[in-house]
Amino acid sequence: MHTERPAWLAEWCPVWCGGDHGGQELLDDRRHQSSAAWWPELVQRRQVLPSGEVRRVVLPTDMAVIAVQQVGEAQPWVAVTTDVELLELTPEGARRLRAELGSLLDRLEGGRGG
């Protein structure tokens, strides 16, 4: 969704930027962001009870992968985000994660090894 170009935005948006810079009055909020395709997912978290016992809980969340780049910076980042968590990786880190995830999933789908 494109909004009117703010006066503070002196640079052109990258081709992948969604163009919505509304609500970015604070310097730290000013960034280019790709559009996000959110999907429902389950995440596992560890919860510490008042007794000190730790238990696993599975919770529903929404997840997306987006490109982000602070205005004025040359480096884009790849963000893996939920409604409460954000992990930002360099493009090289994201490529490595893709390769490692692919390798792990191949092993998981291959069944048990000897």
Backbone as JSON, one array per atom type, in Angstrom:
{
  "sequence": "MHTERPAWLAEWCPVWCGGDHGGQELLDDRRHQSSAAWWPELVQRRQVLPSGEVRRVVLPTDMAVIAVQQVGEAQPWVAVTTDVELLELTPEGARRLRAELGSLLDRLEGGRGG",
  "N": [[0.85, -1.17, 0.0], [0.77, 2.05, -1.0], [1.57, 5.22, 0.31], [1.38, 8.8, 0.61], [4.45, 10.31, -0.21], [6.67, 10.96, 2.39], [8.03, 14.1, 3.61], [10.53, 13.88, 4.82], [11.79, 11.76, 3.56], [14.4, 11.35, 1.65], [15.6, 9.67, -0.15], [15.31, 7.19, -2.78], [12.95, 4.53, -2.73], [13.85, 1.08, -2.32], [13.33, -1.43, -4.88], [11.81, -3.5, -3.83], [10.42, -2.44, -1.71], [7.41, -1.77, 0.02], [6.44, 0.79, 0.07], [4.93, 2.17, 1.98], [5.28, 4.57, 4.2], [4.05, 5.75, 6.28], [3.48, 6.84, 9.63], [6.1, 6.85, 10.46], [7.54, 8.83, 11.88], [9.49, 9.07, 13.89], [13.05, 8.84, 14.01], [14.22, 6.25, 14.37], [12.22, 4.59, 13.5], [12.08, 4.79, 10.79], [12.08, 3.09, 7.93], [12.51, 0.97, 5.07], [10.31, -1.48, 3.89], [9.38, -4.68, 2.83], [6.37, -6.09, 1.4], [4.34, -8.19, 3.45], [3.56, -11.59, 3.72], [1.58, -13.16, 5.74], [1.32, -16.16, 7.67], [-0.46, -18.73, 9.44], [0.94, -20.39, 12.24], [2.41, -22.85, 14.44], [4.18, -22.54, 17.46], [6.75, -23.62, 19.67], [7.33, -23.11, 23.04], [9.19, -22.6, 26.05], [8.05, -22.6, 29.32], [8.33, -21.19, 32.47], [7.18, -22.18, 35.5], [5.7, -20.85, 38.57], [6.64, -22.55, 40.57], [9.12, -23.19, 39.71], [9.36, -25.24, 38.0], [9.84, -26.3, 34.65], [8.07, -26.25, 31.66], [6.97, -27.38, 28.44], [5.16, -25.54, 26.03], [2.81, -25.37, 23.41], [1.94, -23.0, 21.13], [-0.37, -21.1, 19.14], [0.47, -18.86, 16.5], [1.06, -16.05, 14.31], [3.12, -15.76, 11.43], [5.74, -14.26, 9.48], [7.96, -13.52, 6.75], [10.06, -10.96, 5.9], [11.63, -8.29, 4.03], [13.73, -5.76, 5.28], [15.02, -2.46, 5.66], [16.84, 0.06, 7.08], [16.21, 3.51, 6.62], [18.56, 5.36, 4.84], [20.61, 3.57, 5.21], [22.72, 1.11, 3.66], [22.51, -1.63, 3.8], [20.24, -4.22, 3.43], [18.05, -6.26, 5.45], [16.87, -9.5, 6.36], [13.94, -10.34, 7.8], [12.52, -12.49, 10.12], [9.51, -12.9, 11.52], [7.11, -12.82, 14.19], [4.02, -12.16, 15.9], [5.09, -11.32, 18.29], [7.85, -11.64, 18.31], [11.04, -11.0, 16.76], [13.49, -11.64, 14.4], [16.3, -10.62, 12.84], [18.23, -11.07, 10.0], [21.3, -10.96, 8.1], [21.39, -10.8, 4.48], [23.19, -12.82, 3.63], [23.28, -14.44, 5.91], [20.63, -15.27, 5.91], [20.58, -16.78, 3.56], [22.29, -18.83, 4.35], [20.79, -19.9, 6.45], [18.59, -20.82, 4.98], [19.84, -22.87, 3.49], [20.72, -24.57, 5.59], [18.27, -25.2, 6.82], [17.03, -26.56, 4.68], [18.76, -28.77, 4.43], [18.44, -29.97, 6.96], [15.67, -30.55, 6.9], [15.62, -32.35, 4.77], [17.0, -34.49, 5.97], [15.22, -35.1, 8.07], [12.97, -35.92, 6.62], [13.97, -38.12, 5.45], [13.81, -40.2, 7.13], [14.86, -42.39, 9.82], [18.29, -42.62, 10.53], [21.08, -44.96, 10.4]],
  "CA": [[0.0, 0.0, 0.0], [1.57, 3.26, -1.08], [1.02, 6.44, 0.88], [2.09, 9.98, 0.13], [5.88, 10.31, 0.15], [6.92, 11.94, 3.45], [9.03, 15.11, 3.31], [11.84, 13.49, 5.33], [12.36, 10.67, 2.77], [15.21, 11.98, 0.6], [16.12, 8.63, -1.03], [14.31, 6.37, -3.46], [12.7, 3.24, -2.11], [14.29, -0.09, -3.09], [12.23, -1.97, -5.69], [11.0, -4.42, -3.04], [9.73, -1.71, -0.65], [5.98, -1.6, -0.16], [6.18, 2.22, -0.12], [4.13, 2.78, 3.04], [6.15, 5.15, 5.21], [3.23, 6.43, 7.25], [3.76, 6.49, 11.0], [7.54, 6.71, 10.68], [8.05, 10.14, 12.21], [10.71, 8.91, 14.68], [14.18, 8.39, 13.2], [14.44, 4.82, 14.47], [11.11, 3.89, 12.83], [12.14, 5.03, 9.35], [12.67, 1.96, 7.22], [11.85, 0.37, 3.92], [9.85, -2.82, 4.26], [8.63, -5.39, 1.78], [5.06, -6.55, 1.85], [4.44, -9.41, 4.24], [2.52, -12.61, 3.59], [1.51, -13.82, 7.04], [0.69, -17.46, 7.7], [-0.6, -19.25, 10.8], [1.96, -21.39, 12.58], [2.52, -23.24, 15.84], [5.53, -22.41, 18.0], [6.94, -24.26, 20.97], [8.07, -22.26, 23.98], [9.37, -23.12, 27.4], [7.39, -21.75, 30.31], [8.77, -21.47, 33.83], [6.08, -22.05, 36.45], [6.13, -20.27, 39.86], [7.34, -23.58, 41.34], [10.43, -23.4, 39.12], [9.24, -26.3, 36.98], [9.83, -25.83, 33.27], [7.26, -27.11, 30.8], [6.85, -26.95, 27.05], [3.81, -25.21, 25.6], [2.67, -25.11, 21.98], [1.02, -21.87, 20.99], [-0.58, -20.61, 17.78], [0.94, -17.5, 16.22], [1.17, -15.72, 12.89], [4.52, -15.61, 11.09], [6.03, -13.7, 8.16], [9.34, -13.22, 6.39], [10.04, -9.69, 5.15], [12.89, -7.54, 3.88], [13.72, -4.45, 5.93], [16.26, -1.68, 5.51], [16.71, 1.38, 7.68], [16.42, 4.61, 5.69], [19.91, 5.89, 4.91], [21.58, 2.49, 5.29], [22.85, 0.35, 2.42], [22.32, -3.06, 4.05], [18.92, -4.75, 3.77], [18.02, -7.38, 6.36], [15.75, -10.41, 6.19], [13.33, -10.48, 9.11], [11.57, -13.56, 10.41], [8.78, -12.23, 12.58], [5.79, -13.23, 14.66], [3.38, -11.0, 16.52], [5.83, -10.9, 19.49], [9.29, -11.86, 18.18], [11.65, -10.53, 15.52], [14.86, -12.05, 14.17], [16.77, -9.99, 11.6], [19.46, -11.69, 9.49], [21.85, -10.42, 6.86], [21.03, -11.68, 3.36], [24.06, -14.01, 3.65], [22.8, -15.28, 6.99], [19.36, -15.87, 5.48], [20.92, -17.84, 2.6], [22.84, -19.94, 5.13], [19.66, -20.5, 7.15], [17.83, -21.58, 3.98], [20.58, -24.1, 3.19], [20.71, -25.44, 6.76], [16.9, -25.72, 6.96], [16.83, -27.55, 3.63], [19.51, -29.97, 4.79], [17.77, -30.59, 8.11], [14.38, -31.13, 6.47], [15.92, -33.55, 3.98], [17.31, -35.58, 6.9], [14.0, -35.47, 8.78], [12.08, -36.6, 5.69], [14.64, -39.37, 5.04], [13.63, -41.24, 8.15], [15.93, -42.59, 10.81], [19.56, -43.14, 10.01], [21.62, -46.09, 11.12]],
  "C": [[0.9, 1.23, 0.0], [0.83, 4.41, -0.43], [1.8, 7.6, 0.3], [3.52, 9.96, 0.65], [6.13, 11.37, 1.23], [8.06, 12.89, 3.08], [10.43, 14.68, 3.76], [12.52, 12.42, 4.48], [13.07, 11.25, 1.55], [15.74, 10.96, -0.41], [14.96, 7.89, -1.71], [14.15, 5.06, -2.71], [13.32, 2.13, -2.95], [13.08, -0.69, -3.82], [11.31, -2.87, -4.88], [10.21, -3.73, -1.94], [8.25, -1.55, -0.98], [5.55, -0.14, -0.29], [5.35, 2.89, 0.95], [5.06, 3.26, 4.14], [5.36, 5.97, 6.22], [3.58, 5.96, 8.66], [5.24, 6.32, 11.31], [8.18, 8.07, 11.0], [9.35, 10.07, 13.01], [11.83, 8.34, 13.81], [14.35, 6.88, 13.21], [13.37, 3.99, 13.77], [11.21, 3.95, 11.31], [12.86, 3.9, 8.64], [11.84, 1.6, 6.01], [11.47, -1.04, 4.34], [9.09, -3.43, 3.1], [7.24, -5.73, 2.31], [5.23, -7.89, 2.54], [3.26, -10.32, 3.93], [2.54, -13.4, 4.89], [0.86, -15.18, 6.89], [0.57, -17.92, 9.15], [0.42, -20.36, 11.04], [1.84, -21.74, 14.06], [3.97, -23.08, 16.26], [5.58, -23.09, 19.36], [7.78, -23.34, 21.83], [8.21, -23.0, 25.3], [8.8, -22.1, 28.37], [7.87, -22.17, 31.69], [7.6, -21.17, 34.77], [6.59, -21.42, 37.75], [6.91, -21.27, 40.73], [8.78, -23.79, 40.85], [10.44, -24.48, 38.06], [9.17, -25.66, 35.6], [8.98, -26.79, 32.46], [7.23, -26.51, 29.4], [5.39, -26.63, 26.76], [3.85, -24.94, 24.1], [1.59, -24.07, 21.82], [0.83, -21.51, 19.52], [-0.04, -19.18, 17.66], [0.82, -17.26, 14.73], [2.63, -15.4, 12.62], [4.66, -15.01, 9.69], [7.54, -13.58, 7.99], [9.3, -11.98, 5.51], [11.45, -9.15, 5.0], [12.71, -6.19, 4.55], [15.06, -3.77, 5.71], [16.03, -0.31, 6.1], [16.98, 2.44, 6.61], [17.83, 5.16, 5.92], [20.99, 4.83, 5.02], [21.57, 1.68, 4.0], [22.46, -1.11, 2.57], [20.86, -3.41, 4.3], [19.09, -5.95, 4.71], [16.81, -8.25, 6.03], [15.2, -10.67, 7.59], [12.36, -11.65, 9.12], [10.82, -13.06, 11.64], [7.48, -12.94, 12.93], [5.16, -11.98, 15.28], [4.15, -10.51, 17.76], [7.35, -11.02, 19.36], [9.77, -11.41, 16.81], [13.09, -10.99, 15.49], [15.28, -11.46, 12.84], [18.14, -10.56, 11.23], [19.99, -10.91, 8.3], [21.37, -11.3, 5.71], [21.89, -12.95, 3.32], [23.63, -14.97, 4.75], [21.5, -15.98, 6.63], [19.6, -16.98, 4.46], [21.46, -19.07, 3.34], [21.72, -20.67, 5.87], [18.82, -21.34, 6.19], [18.52, -22.91, 3.68], [20.52, -25.07, 4.37], [19.31, -26.02, 7.01], [16.62, -26.79, 5.92], [17.52, -28.86, 3.96], [18.85, -30.71, 5.95], [16.46, -31.25, 7.71], [14.59, -32.36, 5.62], [16.22, -34.73, 4.89], [16.07, -36.04, 7.65], [13.07, -36.3, 7.89], [12.67, -37.93, 5.24], [14.48, -40.48, 6.04], [14.82, -41.33, 9.08], [17.16, -43.18, 10.15], [20.06, -44.27, 10.89], [22.62, -45.7, 12.09]]
}
